[in-house]
Amino acid sequence: MAEQQIYVVFLFPQALDVLGEAIKPYLSEGPAGAHLLCSEIDTGGTFCEMTVQGRSAADKPIEIELMVPVAMIRLIVSVLDGEHEFGFG
Protein backbone atom coordinates (compact mmCIF):
# COMPACT_ATOMS: atom_id res chain seq x y z
CA MET A 1 0.00 0.00 0.00
CA ALA A 2 1.38 3.41 -0.99
CA GLU A 3 1.93 5.98 1.71
CA GLN A 4 -0.14 9.13 1.47
CA GLN A 5 1.53 12.53 1.85
CA ILE A 6 -0.36 14.85 4.19
CA TYR A 7 0.63 18.42 5.04
CA VAL A 8 -0.33 19.98 8.36
CA VAL A 9 -0.37 23.77 8.13
CA PHE A 10 -0.39 25.97 11.23
CA LEU A 11 -1.31 29.64 10.84
CA PHE A 12 -0.27 32.49 13.11
CA PRO A 13 -2.94 33.38 15.73
CA GLN A 14 -3.29 36.83 14.12
CA ALA A 15 -3.99 35.16 10.76
CA LEU A 16 -6.76 33.06 12.34
CA ASP A 17 -8.26 36.27 13.76
CA VAL A 18 -8.08 38.09 10.41
CA LEU A 19 -9.52 35.16 8.43
CA GLY A 20 -12.24 34.71 11.07
CA GLU A 21 -15.31 32.66 10.20
CA ALA A 22 -14.14 32.09 6.61
CA ILE A 23 -11.35 29.69 7.67
CA LYS A 24 -13.17 27.86 10.48
CA PRO A 25 -14.88 25.17 8.33
CA TYR A 26 -11.47 24.00 7.11
CA LEU A 27 -9.66 23.88 10.46
CA SER A 28 -8.99 20.74 12.46
CA GLU A 29 -8.28 20.81 16.18
CA GLY A 30 -5.66 18.71 17.91
CA PRO A 31 -3.24 18.69 20.83
CA ALA A 32 -0.93 20.99 18.83
CA GLY A 33 -3.72 23.50 18.13
CA ALA A 34 -5.85 24.51 15.16
CA HIS A 35 -4.42 23.45 11.80
CA LEU A 36 -5.28 22.72 8.17
CA LEU A 37 -4.90 19.19 6.78
CA CYS A 38 -3.86 19.38 3.13
CA SER A 39 -3.32 16.74 0.46
CA GLU A 40 -1.33 19.15 -1.73
CA ILE A 41 0.50 22.39 -1.07
CA ASP A 42 2.36 24.94 -3.21
CA THR A 43 4.42 27.58 -1.42
CA GLY A 44 6.07 28.95 -4.56
CA GLY A 45 4.51 32.40 -4.63
CA THR A 46 3.01 35.20 -2.59
CA PHE A 47 0.07 32.97 -1.75
CA CYS A 48 0.29 29.42 -0.44
CA GLU A 49 -2.09 27.20 -2.41
CA MET A 50 -3.49 24.34 -0.33
CA THR A 51 -5.83 21.51 -1.35
CA VAL A 52 -8.14 20.43 1.48
CA GLN A 53 -11.02 17.97 1.69
CA GLY A 54 -14.50 19.43 2.01
CA ARG A 55 -18.16 18.59 1.44
CA SER A 56 -20.46 19.80 -1.33
CA ALA A 57 -23.99 21.10 -0.74
CA ALA A 58 -25.13 17.53 -1.50
CA ASP A 59 -22.76 16.28 1.26
CA LYS A 60 -20.38 14.61 -1.20
CA PRO A 61 -16.61 14.78 -0.62
CA ILE A 62 -14.85 17.37 -2.78
CA GLU A 63 -11.40 18.93 -3.01
CA ILE A 64 -11.21 22.63 -2.20
CA GLU A 65 -8.28 24.90 -2.97
CA LEU A 66 -7.48 27.53 -0.34
CA MET A 67 -5.01 30.33 -0.92
CA VAL A 68 -3.61 32.37 1.95
CA PRO A 69 -0.66 34.78 2.02
CA VAL A 70 2.57 32.96 2.82
CA ALA A 71 3.20 35.46 5.65
CA MET A 72 0.21 33.97 7.55
CA ILE A 73 1.85 30.55 7.82
CA ARG A 74 3.60 29.69 11.06
CA LEU A 75 4.66 26.09 10.36
CA ILE A 76 4.17 23.30 7.80
CA VAL A 77 4.63 19.68 8.84
CA SER A 78 4.86 16.87 6.26
CA VAL A 79 3.34 13.57 7.42
CA LEU A 80 4.09 10.52 5.24
CA ASP A 81 1.48 8.12 6.60
CA GLY A 82 -2.04 9.53 6.41
CA GLU A 83 -3.53 6.54 8.26
CA HIS A 84 -2.51 7.84 11.70
CA GLU A 85 -3.85 10.90 13.44
CA PHE A 86 -1.49 13.82 13.68
CA GLY A 87 -0.60 15.19 17.08
CA PHE A 88 2.00 15.39 19.77
CA GLY A 89 1.82 12.68 22.38
Secondary structure as the mmCIF struct_conf table of DSSP 4:
data_model
#
loop_
_struct_conf.conf_type_id
_struct_conf.id
_struct_conf.beg_label_comp_id
_struct_conf.beg_label_asym_id
_struct_conf.beg_label_seq_id
_struct_conf.end_label_comp_id
_struct_conf.end_label_asym_id
_struct_conf.end_label_seq_id
HELX_LH_PP_P HELX_LH_PP_P1 ALA A 2 GLN A 5
STRN STRN1 ILE A 6 LEU A 11
HELX_LH_PP_P HELX_LH_PP_P2 PHE A 12 PHE A 12
HELX_RH_AL_P HELX_RH_AL_P1 PRO A 13 LEU A 19
HELX_RH_3T_P HELX_RH_3T_P1 GLY A 20 ALA A 22
TURN_TY1_P TURN_TY1_P1 ILE A 23 ILE A 23
HELX_RH_3T_P HELX_RH_3T_P2 LYS A 24 TYR A 26
STRN STRN2 LEU A 27 SER A 28
TURN_TY1_P TURN_TY1_P2 PRO A 31 ALA A 32
BEND BEND1 ALA A 34 ALA A 34
STRN STRN3 HIS A 35 CYS A 38
BEND BEND2 SER A 39 SER A 39
STRN STRN4 GLU A 40 ASP A 42
BEND BEND3 GLY A 44 THR A 46
STRN STRN5 PHE A 47 ARG A 55
TURN_TY1_P TURN_TY1_P3 ALA A 57 ALA A 58
BEND BEND4 ASP A 59 ASP A 59
STRN STRN6 PRO A 61 PRO A 69
HELX_RH_3T_P HELX_RH_3T_P3 VAL A 70 MET A 72
STRN STRN7 ILE A 73 VAL A 79
BEND BEND5 LEU A 80 LEU A 80
TURN_TY1_P TURN_TY1_P4 GLY A 82 GLU A 83
BEND BEND6 HIS A 84 HIS A 84
#
